[in-house]
Each structure stands twice: as structure tokens, then as C-alpha cells.
């Protein structure tokens, strides 16, 4: 059984318990879902159908040629044969697998309400289900705890990320990366030389004049990077599908007192967060500790403390101080901690690393830091 | 009245005709909608509320500092004040504008079904509407016909794109861009030097061994580009928010007969498509003409003929041969024509340019071509 079969097997088991016969996953331009890559290895646009009883899956790729190279699936059926319409493909899959009338078909919870109405009108012979707490969320929960294969990949992507961090510090210190653009393109180029698929998201490189933005706009320009004051560099590289996500702050002296305070508070918040990372800890609690620390310093962090990473740059578990966050940490989870503070006058400061929780505790995978120049 | 007010004014007029009091637009991580940028200039994550009677809008940005720099809106209200939850923000906006109970509130048609149910449960005092054919689709239709400001931007982004095309040909001929990665990073760097925000999508650079993929995976590698056979380069650059989208094919001789045929058929399909571009033409018809041409040659194009471009790389009008495509061309539309054929053995060939339809007919904005080396 290969790793994709193992993952699908977990899903079949869950489906059987819930009495769901057929599930559709959708990874298209409008509705992204890397769960298809997780279960088949195929990174392109596609639908995926899982049939519980037979434990079979049908992949419906947009690009059949590409699927033949990458996909591990029981059946391949071109999306073009269904006019690239999920509705036609569902019906086609139900027919192919000979499902009896009245069968329960679950579609993604991201399905827009008007589209759902359309499905219900058009698919009279089956029971179409679209819900929170269904198969798709179960798959997200499964993906939140990495398996041995994925942890192996994370050690590799972290090693590459750390190599880049060292290189970046060296190049910046040597005056070889002077603009946001040079810095971002250096990462694009160097990560691919090391076998990466690319970056996990558009690199955010913000010199002192723009680092006040949580996500600066544009992501990077040809303006100065790592000049006097605070510059932020937020990037991730993707290896075998999995992305890292780190943020360095470059602090070039002399710094103002408020800038020194932003650095000191961010570093302390990071240590506080890390000290709460352990098996069974509610992530809301960790985020609340950091928020309280900042509040006591009369500061406010305008974003979440962190998030899971994997095939997506943002996945579960959530690490935020919000009533609806019920996640607790478990061994196998890989996530970021990224406290940050932003001041329109003095600039921004963020420190972000990737953490793997093991049975033995927190393992800090990446070496991002606040670098004084 | 600035251009954003003019655009919002068109929307208020439509809302009044339809009896809709309040509309929410959503541009967040899960649900992208550049309509907010179109109506306020703000490119970051945000919600936008339009109130018909008062002709007022409230922008709810995630990053308030960034919004103060970029946004043109009547009211700014930080998303964090609503715990970054659309549901709380809707209620907040309705209260702020003092809307009477029972008022009709329209939310995006992309709202997932389970989320819609949640809204309906939680918002008892107002009539929550989520539908096809509502305000959001009207805004998409308005955006499909570019205004004078936008056409001006398209002349600029096309000029930059054409400059890059010439440079790319020169550099490839001179042997200075030998890998997919060098070629893609050259575009990233050169476009920003010319004031672009970045690329409109991840540049697709596929050497002869990978050009069989419609969208090769990964988008680019450190492998050979423009070596013997067919290489595809699909890119767009973004200027003031608007993206171009062109595809060059580099054909390095000697070519096989099947490769020559792919080139010849693609070029002829492109000319056929262009010959049908005129005011009032159903786009389905244009795409059908190309499909018929390819079918007669015993070939099949596995993707649509083209699509509108603008603040997104793919927007309306659609140019596809599918029953549900009811778009007709109108002056002011800017769209791509991109016939292509893909062969697992001989590679792929695509030719894509950006077209503006004016009162005088088709204006080919970009100079992409199949380049023989």
C-alpha cells in the first residue's frame, strides 16, 4: 500500500462510519483543495471521487497528460469528457461505480449556495450533502497531523529553508542584496536550485518604509531592503509539495527607541508562545497568552499568532485567540509561531518559525531570527 | 467624482433598480474578489459594504495602515474590530448605517452553503440574500467592459509586455536565457524595473520536455528552456492592478513534422479566431469555429479559447464553446485569444495575445508570437 492509498484508507474508514457512499473533492480555479494532491499525488486541477464500499477512487483531471505523469489513482477520467462541469462529473462517477438511487453523495462544504441549489435541482436520483463537519473537514483534520512521510519531507524543506536563511544573512551583510526585488528573486532562484517546486506564496520583502504593512503591497518592489530601520522578509519554499513559512526581520542600526521596543516585545512574545507548545495545549490559550503580553505593553498584534502549514501555506491547526478556535496541539502537527507588531512611523517587526510537535515536545524546525546589522 | 466613485455610482443605480439596500463584497484569503479594488483602489484583504440610499460605502480592511495609504472609501472600519468575522461586520455595518429591520442585505454568491445557513440563523432582523444574477455578477459584467481609465492602463501594461517580449526574444537568441528559471526570473525582475506590481500569475515556462502540459508542473524549473523542439512561455505582468496575459512558443529547429503541424494549426486557429472578433459576436461562436477547425484536423484543444483579463488573470467575458456561455463581445472588452495544442511526445504549442475591442474593431494589444530559433 503506497502512502496515498494509506491516506485514502483512513478516509474510507471514516466514510463507512458516517454512512457516506461517494465523496467529491474539487481542486479547480475557483475552489482550491490540496486534499486531492494529498490523496493521489496529483498537483493539477481535478476532481476526485472516493467510493467507500469498493474503496476505489476516480481522478478527473483537467490535464490528462500531466495526470499520467503524477497521479496515483484507481481510475483516470478526463474532466473534458464532462465539459469541465462538476455536476456532469458527479453523475458520471455515480454511474461508473453503479451506485444505487438514493445514495448519499457528499460535495465540498466550500460549494457556493447558488451552486448547491443547482446541484439539488439537477441531481434528483441521489441525496446531495453539503455540510460543516463532513468528510472534507475530516480530511483537513487528518492533514493537520503529519504522517511519517510528511515529517520526513518537513525535515528536508526545513534544511533548505535554513540554508537559505544563512545565505540571506550573509548576502545582506555583504551588501549584495540591496533591494526588496533582489532579495525576493534570490530566494526564487536559490530554492529551485535545491530542488524546490517554488515558493509557497509570493515572498513579502518590505524595506523600512513599507514594513508597517502586515502583508505589504506590492509584495516586493525595487525599493531599498535592509536599510536603516526595520525590514521584514516573509517567505516559504516548497519541497515535494510542502511549504515552509518563516519571517526574518533585518534591523539596521541606529534604531529608534520605539524600534528597539518592537524588537524586544516581539522576541519576548515568541519565547512566551514557544513555552506553551505541548501536547494537548489548546492553541487559543497560547494565542491568548501572547495577546495579553502585548496588551500589557499597550500594543496590539493585528493578526493570528500562527497557523498549520503543509500542502498549503495556511492550514490547520489554527493558532488564534478567537472563541471559535477549538484546536489543541497533538504530536505530528507542524505550525508557525509568528508574533509581530506594526507601527506606521517606525515600521514593523515579525519573527516566524516552523515548529513540529513530537512526543518529546516542540522541535523548532527553522532558524529565522531578528538580525541586527 | 473620482473613478472609484463613478464605478460605485453605477452599482448604486443598479441596486436601487433591484431594491437592494446593503451589499457586502468580500476579499479574504478564502474568497477573493478584486471588485473591492475596482471600487475603492484598495488591493488588500477587506470587506466592502455599499448602502444604496445614502450612496455611501464602508471599507473594512484587515490592515488599517495599508488602507489609509491606498483606499478611497467614505468610511474605514478595521476588520479586527469585528474579530475578522464577516457575520459580525455585516451586523456592524447595518447598525452603523441605521438600516431598518427587514432590510435586504446581499452577500457574495460565492458564500458556501454551510456559511449561508449560519448567516440566516444568526441574522434574524434582516433579509439575507445570496443568489446568481445579483449585484456581484452585475459588477463582474461592469468590469468586463473597461472604462477609459482602465483602457489607458491597458495601453501601458501592453507596452511594457511588448517591451519584455522583444527583450525575451533577444536574450533567448543570444543564449542568455537557457533555463526555464532564468527566463521566468528575468520577467519577474524586468517587469518590476518598469513599475509593475509583479506578475499576474506564476510564470509558466516549459522546455521541450514539459511543454505537453497545459499548465506545466512545477510552473518552472531549472531545466532547459528553448532547446530543440517546442517551449512554451506563458506570462502576464501587472501594472496599476491590471494584468496582461500572453504566451510565446519558442520553436528551435530542426522540428519534427508533427511539431511543424502543431505550429501551423495553432497559427491558423489564431487567425480564424481573430477574424470573428467584432461587436455583438457571441464568444461561443468564435470558440466553436476554432474547435471545428481543430476537429477537422483531427486535433482537440483541451482548454477554452480565451477569457477576459483585468484585475484578475481570468475574468469575464468567457470565450469558450460551452452551452452555458452567453457572452457577446462589446467595445471596451479586453480579452485573450489563446489557441493551443499539446502532444505528450512532440510537446505543446500555444499562441496567446490580448485583444481590446474598440468601436473600430479588434485592436491587438500585444505582440506575442511563435518564435523560430
Interface residues (C-beta under 8 A of the other chain):
Chain A: X29 X30 X43 X44 X45 X62 X63 X64 X65 X66 X68 X70 X80 X83 X84 X109 X110 X111 X112 X113 X114 X116 X130 X131 X132 X181 X184 X185 X188 X189 X192 X193 X197 X198 X202 X212 X213 X214 X215 X216 X217 X218 X219 X220 X221 X222 X300 X302 X303 X314 X322 X323 X342 X344
Chain B: X29 X30 X43 X44 X45 X62 X63 X64 X65 X66 X68 X70 X80 X83 X84 X109 X110 X111 X112 X113 X114 X116 X130 X131 X132 X181 X184 X185 X188 X189 X192 X193 X197 X198 X202 X212 X213 X214 X215 X216 X217 X218 X219 X220 X221 X222 X300 X302 X303 X314 X322 X323 X342 X344
